[in-house]
Every structure is written in structure tokens, then in C-alpha cells.
Amino acid sequence: LRFLKYLILAAVLGFSIYQYREHLPKGKVFRNGILLGLYITFVSALTLVAFNGLVYAVNADWAIDKFSLEPGSLGEFLVIDGVLFFEILVYGLILTFIWLQYFKSQVQQN
């Protein structure tokens, strides 16, 4: 359950890049695909951080914890949210790169 957010992000990125590449001229897929992946990942990270902030405002015990650090104070919560934001950005861009390489190899095989 802890990695569900990454599986959902991988599926959304894969589907989006697959659909998006159909509308791009040949040779422009990689750069535009990276930008699309960055945009989707950025919006996903902001959404999850905002949702975590809302959960923290309702009940601090329900908020996401990281590396055995629980959000006992506002400072700890902000550290956790910052780590979560950058973690999602990094994973999202890595997943975008993997998807782009996968689709690139599919095009070369045809």
C-alpha cells in the first residue's frame, strides 16, 4: 500500500506518454515527453503534498510519516512534505525516462 502512489503514477505516465506521442512529429517525442512527464509529476506531487497537509490539519496522527519521522510538530511535517515532494519528482522523472525508452524501442522494432 505504501508504494501504491508510485504504481498509479507509473500507469498515468505510461498512458499519457503513449497517447501524447501519437500527436507529435517524429523526432520531437523525447523532449516533449520529458516535459509532459515533468508536468504530470509536478501536479501529482503538489496534489499529494496538499492532501497530506489537509490530513495533517484534521489529525496529525493520520499524516504520512517518512524515515521513522512522525509529524509531531509543524517543522517535522514540513520536512516530511518536502521530502515527499522531491521524492515524487525524482521517481516521476525516472519513470518518465523509462517509459520513453520503452516506447522508443517499440518504434525501432516496427
Protein Blocks (a to p, Z undefined) as FASTA:
>chain_A
ZZmmmmmmmmmmmmmmmmmmmmpcehilmmmmmmmmmmmmmmmmmmmmmmmmmmmmmomk
lpcceehiacfbfklmmmmmmmmmmmmmmmmmmmmmmmmmmmmmmmmmZZ
